[in-house]
Amino acid sequence: MEDMICNGHSPQLEFCKMLICKLCEEGEKERVNSVFEKLLRCGYCDDEIAWKILIDGVLKQGFVEGFCELFQVMEKSGCKFSSHTRSMLSKGLQGKD
């Protein structure tokens, strides 16, 4: 993924979703965060990343802790979400209780 970015190519979100979910499954928390932070710098809109990676990927696969951590990464990075996306993310956070 890093080579793609260095060569000016944006990785496909579907590929990133599979990679991040697999890393979550293997407990590779640091690598998950590294891949996700690089993805945030690729120019995708924040809602696209939230829906494809967090909601449709990490949360759907049952990685609630990973979902919460990645959501916090997005918030700390200053990501902006539509009201609908923010609502769905909040529901995902509430589901962790």
Number of C-alpha atoms within 10 A of each C-alpha: 15 12 9 10 14 9 8 9 12 16 16 11 15 13 12 19 19 14 19 25 24 15 17 22 15 10 12 13 15 11 14 20 18 11 16 20 15 12 20 16 12 13 9 14 13 16 18 13 20 23 16 15 25 26 19 14 21 26 22 14 15 14 16 18 15 21 25 19 14 20 20 13 16 19 12 9 12 10 15 13 17 9 10 10 17 14 12 14 21 13 12 19 16 9 10 13 6
